[in-house]
Amino acid sequence: MGQPAPLFAWTLGKSKTFPFQSGCNNLGVMQSWFLLMTQLVLRAQHADGASEHEPLPQPTISFSPDKTIHFREPVNITCSVSTGHQGGTFSLDGPVQDTQRASGGAATFSIPRVGYYHSGAYRCQYQATVAGRSLTSAFSPAASLAVVDESVDIKLHSFPVGSADNHMNAEHTDLSHEPLPDPTVSFSPSKSIRFGEPVNITCSIWTQPLHQGGTFTLDQQDGPFQETQTASGSSAVFGIPRVQLSHEGSYRCRFQVTVSGRTLSSSYGPAERLPVDDNGMNIQVKQPFPASEIRLVGSRGRCAGRVELRLHGKWGTLCDDHWTMDEASVVCRQLGCGEALSAPKKACFDKGEGPIWRDFDCHGDEPTLTDCATRVARVSCDHDEDAGVVCSDAALMIPVFSLYHTLCALSPDAALMTPVFSLYHMPSSTPAQLPLFNGEQIKMECKTPSALCVNAEFHIYRNGELLTGFASVHESLGMTSLTTAGSGYQGSLHCQYTYTENQRLTSPESNTVQVLTASSLLPDPSVSFSPSKIVRLGKSVDVTCSIVTPHQGGTFTLDQLNGAFQERVEARGTSATFTIPKVRYDHDGLYRCRYEVKISGRSVVSDYGQSLSLTVDDDGVNIQVTETSSDDGDIRLAGRSGRCAGRVEVKVSGKWGTLCDDHWSIEEAGVVCRQLGCGAAVSAPKEACFGPGRGPIWRDFDCHGDETTLTKCTTRVATVACGHDEDAGVVCSGAALMTPVLTVSPSKYKFRSGEDLRIDCDVPSNLCVKATFRIYRKGELYTSHDIGHSNIGFNSRTTVDKNKAGAYTCDYTYTENQRLTSARSGAVSIAVVERWLFSDYTYT
């Protein structure tokens, strides 16, 4: 067909007109012309026929990316062919089967998230229509996707065209049992849904065609909604025609399908949250709960535990944001468990599971929760805020008494604070016997198996007499007491506890531990003075400690009970002598001895022996001597944050001690404030207003008030008796005023007319200054009260009426020496209503 064309062009070139136009004389030429044209047409038809019936070339297949693809990452599979017959269709054959129209000789099939079921061999085939006839290429060489160790490795393999079908069919059979991918969830409309409006929730899954046509389950993770629906293709739509507040929450989907007689189930996909906008509504509705659907969960029986309700077939807990004794009382009454003792919060009975229902608003006299209203005000609550109840019919747990010690007479190699026995409910008729040495450290514990969730007092008894006690709160398991063993702990020890909240109920007695102290090993040492216990000022005195024991070679400690003197001397035999070469006034006081010695490789310490008084005789003269009150002038205020208020402490001979308040006045306080650079003295509180100190108690000072430091004041030498409950303190004008805190009781913000109301205005610790406290309502003075040094504030009790509504704050003003006013407390608002009701249950 390539040669006639030039001939045709040559003929036209020789004659500008067709040959048959020249007339009859050219008949032979015209015949030759038609013969030539016939040959040209036949050649062209032969060439076109050959092109129509040529086979299409074999396509190729490739992947992108062409390296390792991790599980759930995207991959593109591209089929391409080199042919002039474009515009055809590619068919992808393999675990994913699809058809796609070619674009420029190629088509790309995308898998957005690769799963294990996508592994296997893939191949392409190309189809095109040419001159009205459909042509189909052979399959491309197969390329394999293989899942290895949670990643997808692309491996290209060539298979004979004749064997490719068998290979692909084998891959399909295996993939029918591959795990399904996680389905996804979406909402329409996609933004916040208004209360009462419709919403569609769509579950969808990306999977191969043979996995389609299963069922979707839509589950509300933190609520009652759960429905199942047959899939349409690879998705299903769940419609909620009118959204309620209970529909707010997190939703997730699961897909299930039967393939080749086997049921495959996906995992739940990632949850998506559906927010419900109530536009500030506070709807009031009552909803019934059957009594059989309320329970208390924990380890305390049916009458104490975490409150759980069953709604729509699901058990859930209650939020404690508005949980009070009123609601607890209704629960106890409904369960037939007597009266409510406690309404513990903060998951005192451990965290629950499942949904958290919206809390209730009860008056306390309703027979069941059915008669209470529910709150739908939007709040945030987690399971660490689950509400609980302790009813009076709940059995009191039996406490367990344990005793630990540091020197184990039965096992000398026992580690520090290792228990000797595990004493659980040991009968008192055969008590455990525990030998202890005098002076060794012991730890006594009285505990319950789990938190009481009721305020209580724990007590430890010795031979039936109270030994020590401790007040516990809801979350406490009991009490621990650290002390030193002595004769006062010998005997039969046990413990009990008593509820102190609403009713006083006492537990059964614990197990009993019989303690035997080894007092015969080391008796109490004695003390004596030479030449006598009355010594003239400036003279010498010998103080001797002695003990009657065969255990010699120990160490004596001589301690001045109300002073700074304390020394240790190795014993010579069973005694030791301490010499004071020149007696001063501060040596006057009580002295006592203690003995420590090793017995069988263990240190044993005696009790302090009886104290004996050493009197320094100044020949009847009450002299005032000016002397430095501390070795380096150190002075500090302790017992409150900040450096300008607190208990006065002075350092003497390297020891910090307190000052006696017998002659303490505003003059001495003024010198202390001046020395510390804290302004003027506001108050000179006595009687350990800032708490008792420790260590020696120094003789008090006599100041005029204009001295620059305490070293300029004289000290009083008259012998006085002073304990740490008489420690002197100071409040200077430079001390920051504590900000008061206003609280209301009961702790809630809505009150009914006729309820009792208590308003407290307190500071964290004693002011130690006379002051006037004031409570304000809506910015106007409501009430006030004057307090003394040892108060932390005051409270006002009243009965609620409509005039009590409003925002309350408080402050205080010093009324002693200087008038300084504190900052206002934070505001607490009170609403007064006749009765309020709420609806709906769930919050998230």
Salt bridges, closest charged atoms under 4 A:
ASP93 OD2 - ARG123 NE 3.22
ASP165 OD1 - ARG123 NH2 2.06
GLU171 OE2 - HIS167 NE2 3.68
ASP182 OD2 - ARG72 NH2 2.74
ASP219 OD2 - ARG252 NE 3.27
ASP219 OD1 - LYS314 NZ 3.80
GLU248 OE1 - ARG273 NH2 3.76
GLU248 OE2 - ARG378 NH2 2.89
ASP277 OD2 - ARG194 NE 3.85
GLU293 OE2 - ARG310 NE 3.89
GLU308 OE1 - ARG295 NH2 2.79
GLU308 OE2 - ARG306 NH2 3.01
ASP359 OD2 - HIS322 ND1 2.97
ASP361 OD1 - ARG375 NH2 3.33
ASP386 OD2 - HIS383 ND1 3.10
GLU440 OE1 - HIS405 ND1 3.21
GLU445 OE2 - LYS443 NZ 3.62
GLU445 OE2 - LYS447 NZ 3.85
GLU457 OE1 - HIS459 NE2 3.64
GLU457 OE1 - ARG504 NH2 3.82
GLU501 OE1 - HIS474 NE2 2.87
GLU509 OE2 - HIS494 NE2 3.75
ASP559 OD2 - ARG592 NE 3.44
ASP586 OD2 - ARG584 NH2 3.06
GLU596 OE1 - ARG568 NH1 3.85
GLU649 OE1 - ARG636 NE 2.77
GLU649 OE2 - ARG647 NH2 3.04
ASP700 OD2 - HIS663 ND1 2.80
ASP702 OD1 - ARG716 NH2 3.35
ASP727 OD2 - HIS724 ND1 3.08
GLU755 OE2 - LYS748 NZ 2.89
ASP760 OD1 - ARG758 NE 2.73
ASP801 OD2 - LYS804 NZ 3.24
ASP811 OD1 - ARG774 NE 3.20
ASP811 OD2 - ARG824 NE 3.18
GLU816 OE1 - HIS789 NE2 2.84
